[in-house]
Amino acid sequence: MSLMTIAPAITGGQDPAYYAGRADAYDDHRAGTDLATLIVRLGYLIDDHPVVQYAAGYAARVWEIDREQRAVTVAQLELAHSVLGGAR
């Protein structure tokens, strides 16, 4: 028989809506929504969503996705330059 471990769903003292916004942005991105569309949705959320913390959480995840994609692009460019640069 197993016992359920009770763990707090909130860390860092943030509002639960903050984490709901982060989760929705994560789910949207995993479902195939591109970054440009996420940014447009974020604009609508900032303007229209009644819970500020939800929009803040969505924004935090969108900006993380942006930084992740930029880091991957930089790494791929460095690899391409090192491979192509050595071939000359």
N, C-alpha and C positions, 0 to 999 in steps of 0.2 A: 504494500500500500504506500502511496506517495503522499507527501504533505505539501500543500501549497505554501510557497514562500511569499510573504507579503512584503512588497518593496514599494517605496513611494514612487509615484509616477512623475513627480515634479522634482527637478534638481535645480539648484542655483536660485531658489526663491522666485522663480518666474511664474506668471499667471498661466493656468492650464490652456488658455486660448492661444498663448504664444506657441506652445508646443503643438497645438492643433494646426496652426498656420504653417509651422515648419513641416509637419507631417503631410499636409495637403500639397505643399510645394514639392516635397519629395515624391509623393505619389504621382503628381502631374508629370514630373520629369521622367520618372520610371515608365510611365505609360506612353512616352514618346513625344511629349510636348517639347518643342525646341526653346532655347533660351530667349529668343526674341518674343515669342508668345507669352512666356512666363513673365517677362518684364511688362508687357502690355496688361496682363491680368493683374500684376502688382499695382500698376497705376490705377486701375479700376478699384482695387481693394483699398488703396490709400484714400481715394476720393469717397467711396460709398460704403465701406464696411463699418458697421456700428461699433465693433470692438477693435480698439487701436492695437491691443496686444496681439490679436490674430494677424493683423496686417504686418506688424513688426516681426513676428515669427516667419511669416511667408517671405518677407523681404530678406531676412537673415539667411534663409536657405537659398533663395535665388542668387544672392551675392556670393554665397559659397560655391554654387554651381558655376557661376561666372569665373571665379578665381580658379576652380578646378580645371575648367576648359582652357583657360589661358595658360596654366602651368603645363598642361599636356601639349599645347601648341608650341610653347617655348622648348620643351624637351624634344619634340619631334623635329623642330627646326635645328636645334643643336646637333642632333643625331644626323640629320641630313647633311648639314655642313661638314661634319667630321668625316662622314663616309665619302661624300662627293669631293671634299677638299683634298683628301688623301689620294684620290684617283687621278688628279691632274698631273 
